[in-house]
Amino acid sequence: MDKELQSFQEDLLQSIQQMKSNKIARATKVELTPAAAARAKVGLTQNAFAEMLGVSLRTLQDWEQGRRQPTGAAQTLLLVATQHPEALLDLH
């Protein structure tokens, strides 16, 4: 058998054994942006949340992906959504 193939098989078996023993080789933690956290608290789709905030879907996506930061009143609305999601839901 080719040495490269044998090495691949051994690595694969070792990986399977690690998975079965719950050993984590690498863990990825994704931090939510304030906009994504606020939307998660309210429990709406991106479309519905953007509409509720009075911004375009694209703007909300930019906030959630960290490409842009909300300013002024938008930051306040996101804070309200995070701390008191029921208040925004009552308005919806």
HTML snippet that shows the backbone in 3Dmol.js (N, CA, C, O; Angstrom):
<script src="https://3Dmol.org/build/3Dmol-min.js"></script>
<div id="view" style="width:600px;height:400px;position:relative"></div>
<script>
const pdb = `
ATOM      1  N   MET A   1       0.836  -1.175   0.000  1.00  0.00           N
ATOM      2  CA  MET A   1       0.000   0.000   0.000  1.00  0.00           C
ATOM      3  C   MET A   1       0.887   1.247   0.000  1.00  0.00           C
ATOM      4  O   MET A   1       1.944   1.274   0.631  1.00  0.00           O
ATOM      5  N   ASP A   2       0.450   2.247  -0.698  1.00  0.00           N
ATOM      6  CA  ASP A   2       1.151   3.520  -0.796  1.00  0.00           C
ATOM      7  C   ASP A   2       1.286   4.138   0.605  1.00  0.00           C
ATOM      8  O   ASP A   2       0.327   4.124   1.376  1.00  0.00           O
ATOM      9  N   LYS A   3       2.469   4.681   0.941  1.00  0.00           N
ATOM     10  CA  LYS A   3       2.708   5.251   2.270  1.00  0.00           C
ATOM     11  C   LYS A   3       1.769   6.426   2.553  1.00  0.00           C
ATOM     12  O   LYS A   3       1.306   6.593   3.682  1.00  0.00           O
ATOM     13  N   GLU A   4       1.492   7.223   1.550  1.00  0.00           N
ATOM     14  CA  GLU A   4       0.616   8.382   1.731  1.00  0.00           C
ATOM     15  C   GLU A   4      -0.807   7.929   2.080  1.00  0.00           C
ATOM     16  O   GLU A   4      -1.448   8.510   2.956  1.00  0.00           O
ATOM     17  N   LEU A   5      -1.290   6.908   1.405  1.00  0.00           N
ATOM     18  CA  LEU A   5      -2.619   6.379   1.675  1.00  0.00           C
ATOM     19  C   LEU A   5      -2.672   5.755   3.068  1.00  0.00           C
ATOM     20  O   LEU A   5      -3.647   5.938   3.797  1.00  0.00           O
ATOM     21  N   GLN A   6      -1.641   5.029   3.431  1.00  0.00           N
ATOM     22  CA  GLN A   6      -1.589   4.409   4.749  1.00  0.00           C
ATOM     23  C   GLN A   6      -1.589   5.493   5.842  1.00  0.00           C
ATOM     24  O   GLN A   6      -2.276   5.355   6.854  1.00  0.00           O
ATOM     25  N   SER A   7      -0.831   6.551   5.638  1.00  0.00           N
ATOM     26  CA  SER A   7      -0.786   7.647   6.593  1.00  0.00           C
ATOM     27  C   SER A   7      -2.161   8.311   6.720  1.00  0.00           C
ATOM     28  O   SER A   7      -2.596   8.652   7.820  1.00  0.00           O
ATOM     29  N   PHE A   8      -2.825   8.488   5.600  1.00  0.00           N
ATOM     30  CA  PHE A   8      -4.168   9.076   5.596  1.00  0.00           C
ATOM     31  C   PHE A   8      -5.128   8.209   6.393  1.00  0.00           C
ATOM     32  O   PHE A   8      -5.905   8.722   7.198  1.00  0.00           O
ATOM     33  N   GLN A   9      -5.082   6.898   6.177  1.00  0.00           N
ATOM     34  CA  GLN A   9      -5.973   5.984   6.881  1.00  0.00           C
ATOM     35  C   GLN A   9      -5.715   6.006   8.388  1.00  0.00           C
ATOM     36  O   GLN A   9      -6.653   5.971   9.185  1.00  0.00           O
ATOM     37  N   GLU A  10      -4.445   6.063   8.770  1.00  0.00           N
ATOM     38  CA  GLU A  10      -4.106   6.113  10.189  1.00  0.00           C
ATOM     39  C   GLU A  10      -4.619   7.407  10.823  1.00  0.00           C
ATOM     40  O   GLU A  10      -5.156   7.392  11.930  1.00  0.00           O
ATOM     41  N   ASP A  11      -4.449   8.520  10.117  1.00  0.00           N
ATOM     42  CA  ASP A  11      -4.949   9.814  10.613  1.00  0.00           C
ATOM     43  C   ASP A  11      -6.468   9.794  10.741  1.00  0.00           C
ATOM     44  O   ASP A  11      -7.030  10.323  11.701  1.00  0.00           O
ATOM     45  N   LEU A  12      -7.114   9.186   9.775  1.00  0.00           N
ATOM     46  CA  LEU A  12      -8.566   9.100   9.794  1.00  0.00           C
ATOM     47  C   LEU A  12      -9.045   8.268  10.976  1.00  0.00           C
ATOM     48  O   LEU A  12      -9.979   8.663  11.674  1.00  0.00           O
ATOM     49  N   LEU A  13      -8.422   7.133  11.205  1.00  0.00           N
ATOM     50  CA  LEU A  13      -8.782   6.288  12.348  1.00  0.00           C
ATOM     51  C   LEU A  13      -8.539   7.006  13.673  1.00  0.00           C
ATOM     52  O   LEU A  13      -9.344   6.894  14.598  1.00  0.00           O
ATOM     53  N   GLN A  14      -7.445   7.733  13.765  1.00  0.00           N
ATOM     54  CA  GLN A  14      -7.141   8.493  14.974  1.00  0.00           C
ATOM     55  C   GLN A  14      -8.206   9.574  15.206  1.00  0.00           C
ATOM     56  O   GLN A  14      -8.624   9.807  16.340  1.00  0.00           O
ATOM     57  N   SER A  15      -8.633  10.221  14.140  1.00  0.00           N
ATOM     58  CA  SER A  15      -9.677  11.245  14.246  1.00  0.00           C
ATOM     59  C   SER A  15     -10.990  10.645  14.732  1.00  0.00           C
ATOM     60  O   SER A  15     -11.680  11.231  15.567  1.00  0.00           O
ATOM     61  N   ILE A  16     -11.326   9.485  14.208  1.00  0.00           N
ATOM     62  CA  ILE A  16     -12.561   8.805  14.615  1.00  0.00           C
ATOM     63  C   ILE A  16     -12.489   8.421  16.087  1.00  0.00           C
ATOM     64  O   ILE A  16     -13.468   8.571  16.819  1.00  0.00           O
ATOM     65  N   GLN A  17     -11.343   7.930  16.517  1.00  0.00           N
ATOM     66  CA  GLN A  17     -11.180   7.567  17.923  1.00  0.00           C
ATOM     67  C   GLN A  17     -11.315   8.795  18.829  1.00  0.00           C
ATOM     68  O   GLN A  17     -11.911   8.710  19.903  1.00  0.00           O
ATOM     69  N   GLN A  18     -10.768   9.926  18.404  1.00  0.00           N
ATOM     70  CA  GLN A  18     -10.882  11.155  19.187  1.00  0.00           C
ATOM     71  C   GLN A  18     -12.345  11.612  19.272  1.00  0.00           C
ATOM     72  O   GLN A  18     -12.806  12.047  20.327  1.00  0.00           O
ATOM     73  N   MET A  19     -13.059  11.508  18.160  1.00  0.00           N
ATOM     74  CA  MET A  19     -14.467  11.904  18.170  1.00  0.00           C
ATOM     75  C   MET A  19     -15.267  11.021  19.119  1.00  0.00           C
ATOM     76  O   MET A  19     -16.104  11.514  19.875  1.00  0.00           O
ATOM     77  N   LYS A  20     -15.014   9.737  19.080  1.00  0.00           N
ATOM     78  CA  LYS A  20     -15.757   8.800  19.934  1.00  0.00           C
ATOM     79  C   LYS A  20     -15.443   9.019  21.407  1.00  0.00           C
ATOM     80  O   LYS A  20     -16.292   8.767  22.262  1.00  0.00           O
ATOM     81  N   SER A  21     -14.244   9.482  21.714  1.00  0.00           N
ATOM     82  CA  SER A  21     -13.873   9.719  23.117  1.00  0.00           C
ATOM     83  C   SER A  21     -14.173  11.150  23.544  1.00  0.00           C
ATOM     84  O   SER A  21     -13.781  11.571  24.632  1.00  0.00           O
ATOM     85  N   ASN A  22     -14.871  11.901  22.685  1.00  0.00           N
ATOM     86  CA  ASN A  22     -15.263  13.287  22.943  1.00  0.00           C
ATOM     87  C   ASN A  22     -14.093  14.231  23.172  1.00  0.00           C
ATOM     88  O   ASN A  22     -14.229  15.219  23.894  1.00  0.00           O
ATOM     89  N   LYS A  23     -12.969  13.945  22.580  1.00  0.00           N
ATOM     90  CA  LYS A  23     -11.836  14.856  22.647  1.00  0.00           C
ATOM     91  C   LYS A  23     -12.023  15.911  21.553  1.00  0.00           C
ATOM     92  O   LYS A  23     -12.249  15.593  20.386  1.00  0.00           O
ATOM     93  N   ILE A  24     -11.923  17.139  21.958  1.00  0.00           N
ATOM     94  CA  ILE A  24     -12.112  18.232  21.006  1.00  0.00           C
ATOM     95  C   ILE A  24     -10.750  18.736  20.564  1.00  0.00           C
ATOM     96  O   ILE A  24      -9.941  19.172  21.383  1.00  0.00           O
ATOM     97  N   ALA A  25     -10.507  18.673  19.286  1.00  0.00           N
ATOM     98  CA  ALA A  25      -9.243  19.148  18.753  1.00  0.00           C
ATOM     99  C   ALA A  25      -9.259  20.668  18.597  1.00  0.00           C
ATOM    100  O   ALA A  25      -8.249  21.343  18.796  1.00  0.00           O
ATOM    101  N   ARG A  26     -10.437  21.187  18.235  1.00  0.00           N
ATOM    102  CA  ARG A  26     -10.545  22.627  18.018  1.00  0.00           C
ATOM    103  C   ARG A  26     -12.001  23.025  18.233  1.00  0.00           C
ATOM    104  O   ARG A  26     -12.917  22.378  17.725  1.00  0.00           O
ATOM    105  N   ALA A  27     -12.195  24.075  18.976  1.00  0.00           N
ATOM    106  CA  ALA A  27     -13.544  24.584  19.199  1.00  0.00           C
ATOM    107  C   ALA A  27     -13.621  25.995  18.635  1.00  0.00           C
ATOM    108  O   ALA A  27     -12.726  26.814  18.846  1.00  0.00           O
ATOM    109  N   THR A  28     -14.683  26.259  17.929  1.00  0.00           N
ATOM    110  CA  THR A  28     -14.876  27.582  17.355  1.00  0.00           C
ATOM    111  C   THR A  28     -16.022  28.258  18.080  1.00  0.00           C
ATOM    112  O   THR A  28     -17.125  27.717  18.157  1.00  0.00           O
ATOM    113  N   LYS A  29     -15.759  29.438  18.611  1.00  0.00           N
ATOM    114  CA  LYS A  29     -16.779  30.207  19.307  1.00  0.00           C
ATOM    115  C   LYS A  29     -17.137  31.397  18.436  1.00  0.00           C
ATOM    116  O   LYS A  29     -16.266  32.153  18.005  1.00  0.00           O
ATOM    117  N   VAL A  30     -18.403  31.551  18.188  1.00  0.00           N
ATOM    118  CA  VAL A  30     -18.867  32.667  17.383  1.00  0.00           C
ATOM    119  C   VAL A  30     -19.562  33.656  18.311  1.00  0.00           C
ATOM    120  O   VAL A  30     -20.558  33.324  18.953  1.00  0.00           O
ATOM    121  N   GLU A  31     -19.036  34.856  18.374  1.00  0.00           N
ATOM    122  CA  GLU A  31     -19.635  35.899  19.189  1.00  0.00           C
ATOM    123  C   GLU A  31     -20.701  36.603  18.368  1.00  0.00           C
ATOM    124  O   GLU A  31     -20.454  37.014  17.234  1.00  0.00           O
ATOM    125  N   LEU A  32     -21.883  36.740  18.943  1.00  0.00           N
ATOM    126  CA  LEU A  32     -22.948  37.452  18.256  1.00  0.00           C
ATOM    127  C   LEU A  32     -22.711  38.950  18.357  1.00  0.00           C
ATOM    128  O   LEU A  32     -22.272  39.455  19.390  1.00  0.00           O
ATOM    129  N   THR A  33     -23.004  39.642  17.284  1.00  0.00           N
ATOM    130  CA  THR A  33     -22.962  41.098  17.325  1.00  0.00           C
ATOM    131  C   THR A  33     -24.176  41.564  18.122  1.00  0.00           C
ATOM    132  O   THR A  33     -25.131  40.803  18.278  1.00  0.00           O
ATOM    133  N   PRO A  34     -24.161  42.791  18.628  1.00  0.00           N
ATOM    134  CA  PRO A  34     -25.326  43.289  19.368  1.00  0.00           C
ATOM    135  C   PRO A  34     -26.619  43.204  18.550  1.00  0.00           C
ATOM    136  O   PRO A  34     -27.678  42.908  19.102  1.00  0.00           O
ATOM    137  N   ALA A  35     -26.542  43.460  17.251  1.00  0.00           N
ATOM    138  CA  ALA A  35     -27.738  43.394  16.408  1.00  0.00           C
ATOM    139  C   ALA A  35     -28.256  41.958  16.310  1.00  0.00           C
ATOM    140  O   ALA A  35     -29.464  41.732  16.384  1.00  0.00           O
ATOM    141  N   ALA A  36     -27.371  41.005  16.147  1.00  0.00           N
ATOM    142  CA  ALA A  36     -27.784  39.604  16.054  1.00  0.00           C
ATOM    143  C   ALA A  36     -28.328  39.112  17.387  1.00  0.00           C
ATOM    144  O   ALA A  36     -29.294  38.349  17.420  1.00  0.00           O
ATOM    145  N   ALA A  37     -27.714  39.545  18.491  1.00  0.00           N
ATOM    146  CA  ALA A  37     -28.193  39.153  19.812  1.00  0.00           C
ATOM    147  C   ALA A  37     -29.584  39.730  20.071  1.00  0.00           C
ATOM    148  O   ALA A  37     -30.450  39.054  20.625  1.00  0.00           O
ATOM    149  N   ALA A  38     -29.788  40.974  19.670  1.00  0.00           N
ATOM    150  CA  ALA A  38     -31.090  41.613  19.862  1.00  0.00           C
ATOM    151  C   ALA A  38     -32.165  40.885  19.061  1.00  0.00           C
ATOM    152  O   ALA A  38     -33.257  40.628  19.569  1.00  0.00           O
ATOM    153  N   ARG A  39     -31.858  40.557  17.821  1.00  0.00           N
ATOM    154  CA  ARG A  39     -32.838  39.856  16.977  1.00  0.00           C
ATOM    155  C   ARG A  39     -33.152  38.477  17.555  1.00  0.00           C
ATOM    156  O   ARG A  39     -34.299  38.033  17.523  1.00  0.00           O
ATOM    157  N   ALA A  40     -32.134  37.805  18.081  1.00  0.00           N
ATOM    158  CA  ALA A  40     -32.344  36.486  18.680  1.00  0.00           C
ATOM    159  C   ALA A  40     -33.258  36.592  19.899  1.00  0.00           C
ATOM    160  O   ALA A  40     -34.117  35.735  20.108  1.00  0.00           O
ATOM    161  N   LYS A  41     -33.078  37.638  20.703  1.00  0.00           N
ATOM    162  CA  LYS A  41     -33.938  37.840  21.878  1.00  0.00           C
ATOM    163  C   LYS A  41     -35.387  38.059  21.472  1.00  0.00           C
ATOM    164  O   LYS A  41     -36.305  37.536  22.105  1.00  0.00           O
ATOM    165  N   VAL A  42     -35.590  38.843  20.400  1.00  0.00           N
ATOM    166  CA  VAL A  42     -36.942  39.139  19.948  1.00  0.00           C
ATOM    167  C   VAL A  42     -37.543  37.923  19.245  1.00  0.00           C
ATOM    168  O   VAL A  42     -38.752  37.700  19.309  1.00  0.00           O
ATOM    169  N   GLY A  43     -36.702  37.140  18.578  1.00  0.00           N
ATOM    170  CA  GLY A  43     -37.163  35.910  17.942  1.00  0.00           C
ATOM    171  C   GLY A  43     -37.834  36.118  16.600  1.00  0.00           C
ATOM    172  O   GLY A  43     -38.750  35.380  16.237  1.00  0.00           O
ATOM    173  N   LEU A  44     -37.385  37.113  15.865  1.00  0.00           N
ATOM    174  CA  LEU A  44     -37.956  37.382  14.545  1.00  0.00           C
ATOM    175  C   LEU A  44     -36.964  37.047  13.444  1.00  0.00           C
ATOM    176  O   LEU A  44     -35.764  36.909  13.685  1.00  0.00           O
ATOM    177  N   THR A  45     -37.487  36.918  12.232  1.00  0.00           N
ATOM    178  CA  THR A  45     -36.616  36.738  11.069  1.00  0.00           C
ATOM    179  C   THR A  45     -35.900  38.054  10.803  1.00  0.00           C
ATOM    180  O   THR A  45     -36.298  39.100  11.317  1.00  0.00           O
ATOM    181  N   GLN A  46     -34.855  37.999  10.009  1.00  0.00           N
ATOM    182  CA  GLN A  46     -34.150  39.225   9.646  1.00  0.00           C
ATOM    183  C   GLN A  46     -35.101  40.206   8.979  1.00  0.00           C
ATOM    184  O   GLN A  46     -35.087  41.400   9.280  1.00  0.00           O
ATOM    185  N   ASN A  47     -35.917  39.702   8.080  1.00  0.00           N
ATOM    186  CA  ASN A  47     -36.863  40.561   7.358  1.00  0.00           C
ATOM    187  C   ASN A  47     -37.808  41.280   8.313  1.00  0.00           C
ATOM    188  O   ASN A  47     -37.968  42.498   8.235  1.00  0.00           O
ATOM    189  N   ALA A  48     -38.429  40.532   9.207  1.00  0.00           N
ATOM    190  CA  ALA A  48     -39.397  41.100  10.146  1.00  0.00           C
ATOM    191  C   ALA A  48     -38.729  42.067  11.119  1.00  0.00           C
ATOM    192  O   ALA A  48     -39.295  43.111  11.444  1.00  0.00           O
ATOM    193  N   PHE A  49     -37.532  41.725  11.583  1.00  0.00           N
ATOM    194  CA  PHE A  49     -36.827  42.588  12.534  1.00  0.00           C
ATOM    195  C   PHE A  49     -36.397  43.888  11.866  1.00  0.00           C
ATOM    196  O   PHE A  49     -36.521  44.962  12.454  1.00  0.00           O
ATOM    197  N   ALA A  50     -35.895  43.792  10.645  1.00  0.00           N
ATOM    198  CA  ALA A  50     -35.499  45.000   9.909  1.00  0.00           C
ATOM    199  C   ALA A  50     -36.706  45.901   9.699  1.00  0.00           C
ATOM    200  O   ALA A  50     -36.617  47.118   9.865  1.00  0.00           O
ATOM    201  N   GLU A  51     -37.813  45.312   9.341  1.00  0.00           N
ATOM    202  CA  GLU A  51     -39.048  46.081   9.133  1.00  0.00           C
ATOM    203  C   GLU A  51     -39.479  46.763  10.434  1.00  0.00           C
ATOM    204  O   GLU A  51     -39.880  47.926  10.423  1.00  0.00           O
ATOM    205  N   MET A  52     -39.397  46.046  11.540  1.00  0.00           N
ATOM    206  CA  MET A  52     -39.773  46.600  12.831  1.00  0.00           C
ATOM    207  C   MET A  52     -38.895  47.792  13.208  1.00  0.00           C
ATOM    208  O   MET A  52     -39.375  48.778  13.767  1.00  0.00           O
ATOM    209  N   LEU A  53     -37.592  47.686  12.892  1.00  0.00           N
ATOM    210  CA  LEU A  53     -36.667  48.761  13.227  1.00  0.00           C
ATOM    211  C   LEU A  53     -36.722  49.916  12.225  1.00  0.00           C
ATOM    212  O   LEU A  53     -36.206  51.001  12.492  1.00  0.00           O
ATOM    213  N   GLY A  54     -37.346  49.679  11.079  1.00  0.00           N
ATOM    214  CA  GLY A  54     -37.425  50.711  10.056  1.00  0.00           C
ATOM    215  C   GLY A  54     -36.149  50.874   9.255  1.00  0.00           C
ATOM    216  O   GLY A  54     -35.823  51.968   8.796  1.00  0.00           O
ATOM    217  N   VAL A  55     -35.420  49.759   9.091  1.00  0.00           N
ATOM    218  CA  VAL A  55     -34.193  49.779   8.288  1.00  0.00           C
ATOM    219  C   VAL A  55     -34.312  48.731   7.191  1.00  0.00           C
ATOM    220  O   VAL A  55     -35.174  47.854   7.244  1.00  0.00           O
ATOM    221  N   SER A  56     -33.449  48.834   6.211  1.00  0.00           N
ATOM    222  CA  SER A  56     -33.485  47.845   5.136  1.00  0.00           C
ATOM    223  C   SER A  56     -32.908  46.518   5.631  1.00  0.00           C
ATOM    224  O   SER A  56     -32.139  46.473   6.591  1.00  0.00           O
ATOM    225  N   LEU A  57     -33.294  45.462   4.961  1.00  0.00           N
ATOM    226  CA  LEU A  57     -32.776  44.135   5.291  1.00  0.00           C
ATOM    227  C   LEU A  57     -31.256  44.129   5.168  1.00  0.00           C
ATOM    228  O   LEU A  57     -30.560  43.557   6.008  1.00  0.00           O
ATOM    229  N   ARG A  58     -30.753  44.759   4.134  1.00  0.00           N
ATOM    230  CA  ARG A  58     -29.305  44.801   3.895  1.00  0.00           C
ATOM    231  C   ARG A  58     -28.570  45.503   5.037  1.00  0.00           C
ATOM    232  O   ARG A  58     -27.495  45.069   5.452  1.00  0.00           O
ATOM    233  N   THR A  59     -29.155  46.584   5.538  1.00  0.00           N
ATOM    234  CA  THR A  59     -28.540  47.305   6.658  1.00  0.00           C
ATOM    235  C   THR A  59     -28.463  46.410   7.879  1.00  0.00           C
ATOM    236  O   THR A  59     -27.425  46.346   8.537  1.00  0.00           O
ATOM    237  N   LEU A  60     -29.559  45.713   8.191  1.00  0.00           N
ATOM    238  CA  LEU A  60     -29.556  44.795   9.328  1.00  0.00           C
ATOM    239  C   LEU A  60     -28.513  43.700   9.138  1.00  0.00           C
ATOM    240  O   LEU A  60     -27.796  43.361  10.079  1.00  0.00           O
ATOM    241  N   GLN A  61     -28.423  43.149   7.945  1.00  0.00           N
ATOM    242  CA  GLN A  61     -27.421  42.107   7.672  1.00  0.00           C
ATOM    243  C   GLN A  61     -26.011  42.650   7.873  1.00  0.00           C
ATOM    244  O   GLN A  61     -25.150  41.953   8.412  1.00  0.00           O
ATOM    245  N   ASP A  62     -25.769  43.879   7.448  1.00  0.00           N
ATOM    246  CA  ASP A  62     -24.451  44.489   7.651  1.00  0.00           C
ATOM    247  C   ASP A  62     -24.144  44.641   9.141  1.00  0.00           C
ATOM    248  O   ASP A  62     -23.011  44.418   9.569  1.00  0.00           O
ATOM    249  N   TRP A  63     -25.142  45.017   9.924  1.00  0.00           N
ATOM    250  CA  TRP A  63     -24.945  45.135  11.374  1.00  0.00           C
ATOM    251  C   TRP A  63     -24.653  43.777  11.977  1.00  0.00           C
ATOM    252  O   TRP A  63     -23.732  43.633  12.782  1.00  0.00           O
ATOM    253  N   GLU A  64     -25.436  42.778  11.590  1.00  0.00           N
ATOM    254  CA  GLU A  64     -25.276  41.448  12.176  1.00  0.00           C
ATOM    255  C   GLU A  64     -23.946  40.811  11.811  1.00  0.00           C
ATOM    256  O   GLU A  64     -23.399  40.030  12.589  1.00  0.00           O
ATOM    257  N   GLN A  65     -23.423  41.133  10.644  1.00  0.00           N
ATOM    258  CA  GLN A  65     -22.165  40.538  10.206  1.00  0.00           C
ATOM    259  C   GLN A  65     -20.963  41.407  10.561  1.00  0.00           C
ATOM    260  O   GLN A  65     -19.827  41.075  10.221  1.00  0.00           O
ATOM    261  N   GLY A  66     -21.218  42.523  11.249  1.00  0.00           N
ATOM    262  CA  GLY A  66     -20.128  43.370  11.718  1.00  0.00           C
ATOM    263  C   GLY A  66     -19.487  44.241  10.663  1.00  0.00           C
ATOM    264  O   GLY A  66     -18.420  44.809  10.895  1.00  0.00           O
ATOM    265  N   ARG A  67     -20.116  44.357   9.508  1.00  0.00           N
ATOM    266  CA  ARG A  67     -19.556  45.212   8.453  1.00  0.00           C
ATOM    267  C   ARG A  67     -19.830  46.684   8.716  1.00  0.00           C
ATOM    268  O   ARG A  67     -19.070  47.554   8.293  1.00  0.00           O
ATOM    269  N   ARG A  68     -20.924  46.953   9.421  1.00  0.00           N
ATOM    270  CA  ARG A  68     -21.283  48.324   9.785  1.00  0.00           C
ATOM    271  C   ARG A  68     -21.789  48.330  11.215  1.00  0.00           C
ATOM    272  O   ARG A  68     -22.213  47.303  11.744  1.00  0.00           O
ATOM    273  N   GLN A  69     -21.739  49.496  11.830  1.00  0.00           N
ATOM    274  CA  GLN A  69     -22.221  49.641  13.195  1.00  0.00           C
ATOM    275  C   GLN A  69     -23.456  50.540  13.204  1.00  0.00           C
ATOM    276  O   GLN A  69     -23.460  51.585  12.553  1.00  0.00           O
ATOM    277  N   PRO A  70     -24.499  50.149  13.929  1.00  0.00           N
ATOM    278  CA  PRO A  70     -25.667  51.019  14.042  1.00  0.00           C
ATOM    279  C   PRO A  70     -25.296  52.278  14.825  1.00  0.00           C
ATOM    280  O   PRO A  70     -24.412  52.250  15.681  1.00  0.00           O
ATOM    281  N   THR A  71     -25.970  53.361  14.525  1.00  0.00           N
ATOM    282  CA  THR A  71     -25.690  54.607  15.222  1.00  0.00           C
ATOM    283  C   THR A  71     -26.965  55.163  15.837  1.00  0.00           C
ATOM    284  O   THR A  71     -28.072  54.767  15.470  1.00  0.00           O
ATOM    285  N   GLY A  72     -26.796  56.070  16.762  1.00  0.00           N
ATOM    286  CA  GLY A  72     -27.896  56.837  17.338  1.00  0.00           C
ATOM    287  C   GLY A  72     -29.085  56.017  17.792  1.00  0.00           C
ATOM    288  O   GLY A  72     -28.972  55.117  18.624  1.00  0.00           O
ATOM    289  N   ALA A  73     -30.237  56.361  17.215  1.00  0.00           N
ATOM    290  CA  ALA A  73     -31.506  55.743  17.615  1.00  0.00           C
ATOM    291  C   ALA A  73     -31.497  54.233  17.392  1.00  0.00           C
ATOM    292  O   ALA A  73     -32.118  53.491  18.154  1.00  0.00           O
ATOM    293  N   ALA A  74     -30.805  53.776  16.361  1.00  0.00           N
ATOM    294  CA  ALA A  74     -30.757  52.336  16.084  1.00  0.00           C
ATOM    295  C   ALA A  74     -30.086  51.591  17.233  1.00  0.00           C
ATOM    296  O   ALA A  74     -30.527  50.505  17.608  1.00  0.00           O
ATOM    297  N   GLN A  75     -29.024  52.167  17.793  1.00  0.00           N
ATOM    298  CA  GLN A  75     -28.362  51.529  18.935  1.00  0.00           C
ATOM    299  C   GLN A  75     -29.315  51.446  20.123  1.00  0.00           C
ATOM    300  O   GLN A  75     -29.346  50.441  20.833  1.00  0.00           O
ATOM    301  N   THR A  76     -30.088  52.500  20.333  1.00  0.00           N
ATOM    302  CA  THR A  76     -31.046  52.512  21.434  1.00  0.00           C
ATOM    303  C   THR A  76     -32.120  51.455  21.225  1.00  0.00           C
ATOM    304  O   THR A  76     -32.482  50.745  22.164  1.00  0.00           O
ATOM    305  N   LEU A  77     -32.633  51.345  20.007  1.00  0.00           N
ATOM    306  CA  LEU A  77     -33.638  50.325  19.714  1.00  0.00           C
ATOM    307  C   LEU A  77     -33.087  48.921  19.933  1.00  0.00           C
ATOM    308  O   LEU A  77     -33.784  48.052  20.458  1.00  0.00           O
ATOM    309  N   LEU A  78     -31.849  48.700  19.536  1.00  0.00           N
ATOM    310  CA  LEU A  78     -31.231  47.381  19.735  1.00  0.00           C
ATOM    311  C   LEU A  78     -31.049  47.092  21.224  1.00  0.00           C
ATOM    312  O   LEU A  78     -31.211  45.954  21.663  1.00  0.00           O
ATOM    313  N   LEU A  79     -30.716  48.111  21.989  1.00  0.00           N
ATOM    314  CA  LEU A  79     -30.582  47.944  23.437  1.00  0.00           C
ATOM    315  C   LEU A  79     -31.926  47.594  24.062  1.00  0.00           C
ATOM    316  O   LEU A  79     -32.004  46.717  24.922  1.00  0.00           O
ATOM    317  N   VAL A  80     -32.974  48.272  23.635  1.00  0.00           N
ATOM    318  CA  VAL A  80     -34.328  47.964  24.125  1.00  0.00           C
ATOM    319  C   VAL A  80     -34.701  46.536  23.733  1.00  0.00           C
ATOM    320  O   VAL A  80     -35.266  45.795  24.538  1.00  0.00           O
ATOM    321  N   ALA A  81     -34.388  46.157  22.510  1.00  0.00           N
ATOM    322  CA  ALA A  81     -34.706  44.803  22.045  1.00  0.00           C
ATOM    323  C   ALA A  81     -33.980  43.748  22.870  1.00  0.00           C
ATOM    324  O   ALA A  81     -34.525  42.676  23.134  1.00  0.00           O
ATOM    325  N   THR A  82     -32.763  44.048  23.272  1.00  0.00           N
ATOM    326  CA  THR A  82     -31.974  43.095  24.056  1.00  0.00           C
ATOM    327  C   THR A  82     -32.488  42.995  25.490  1.00  0.00           C
ATOM    328  O   THR A  82     -32.621  41.901  26.038  1.00  0.00           O
ATOM    329  N   GLN A  83     -32.775  44.155  26.094  1.00  0.00           N
ATOM    330  CA  GLN A  83     -33.157  44.156  27.502  1.00  0.00           C
ATOM    331  C   GLN A  83     -34.656  43.970  27.734  1.00  0.00           C
ATOM    332  O   GLN A  83     -35.062  43.447  28.771  1.00  0.00           O
ATOM    333  N   HIS A  84     -35.479  44.396  26.775  1.00  0.00           N
ATOM    334  CA  HIS A  84     -36.935  44.295  26.917  1.00  0.00           C
ATOM    335  C   HIS A  84     -37.565  43.902  25.591  1.00  0.00           C
ATOM    336  O   HIS A  84     -38.281  44.701  24.988  1.00  0.00           O
ATOM    337  N   PRO A  85     -37.310  42.687  25.130  1.00  0.00           N
ATOM    338  CA  PRO A  85     -37.841  42.273  23.817  1.00  0.00           C
ATOM    339  C   PRO A  85     -39.365  42.355  23.750  1.00  0.00           C
ATOM    340  O   PRO A  85     -39.937  42.586  22.684  1.00  0.00           O
ATOM    341  N   GLU A  86     -40.009  42.165  24.889  1.00  0.00           N
ATOM    342  CA  GLU A  86     -41.474  42.228  24.889  1.00  0.00           C
ATOM    343  C   GLU A  86     -41.987  43.612  24.495  1.00  0.00           C
ATOM    344  O   GLU A  86     -43.070  43.727  23.922  1.00  0.00           O
ATOM    345  N   ALA A  87     -41.224  44.661  24.793  1.00  0.00           N
ATOM    346  CA  ALA A  87     -41.636  46.021  24.447  1.00  0.00           C
ATOM    347  C   ALA A  87     -41.715  46.176  22.935  1.00  0.00           C
ATOM    348  O   ALA A  87     -42.670  46.756  22.418  1.00  0.00           O
ATOM    349  N   LEU A  88     -40.719  45.663  22.224  1.00  0.00           N
ATOM    350  CA  LEU A  88     -40.752  45.757  20.763  1.00  0.00           C
ATOM    351  C   LEU A  88     -41.828  44.858  20.186  1.00  0.00           C
ATOM    352  O   LEU A  88     -42.491  45.219  19.214  1.00  0.00           O
ATOM    353  N   LEU A  89     -42.003  43.694  20.780  1.00  0.00           N
ATOM    354  CA  LEU A  89     -43.025  42.775  20.277  1.00  0.00           C
ATOM    355  C   LEU A  89     -44.430  43.352  20.459  1.00  0.00           C
ATOM    356  O   LEU A  89     -45.312  43.114  19.635  1.00  0.00           O
ATOM    357  N   ASP A  90     -44.638  44.114  21.543  1.00  0.00           N
ATOM    358  CA  ASP A  90     -45.924  44.773  21.735  1.00  0.00           C
ATOM    359  C   ASP A  90     -46.210  45.763  20.631  1.00  0.00           C
ATOM    360  O   ASP A  90     -47.361  45.919  20.224  1.00  0.00           O
ATOM    361  N   LEU A  91     -45.186  46.434  20.140  1.00  0.00           N
ATOM    362  CA  LEU A  91     -45.353  47.407  19.053  1.00  0.00           C
ATOM    363  C   LEU A  91     -45.614  46.715  17.726  1.00  0.00           C
ATOM    364  O   LEU A  91     -46.268  47.270  16.843  1.00  0.00           O
ATOM    365  N   HIS A  92     -45.106  45.520  17.596  1.00  0.00           N
ATOM    366  CA  HIS A  92     -45.230  44.783  16.327  1.00  0.00           C
ATOM    367  C   HIS A  92     -46.611  44.240  16.234  1.00  0.00           C
ATOM    368  O   HIS A  92     -46.950  43.582  15.251  1.00  0.00           O
TER     369      HIS A  92
END
`;
const viewer = $3Dmol.createViewer("view");
viewer.addModel(pdb, "pdb");
viewer.setStyle({}, {cartoon: {color: "spectrum"}});
viewer.zoomTo();
viewer.render();
</script>
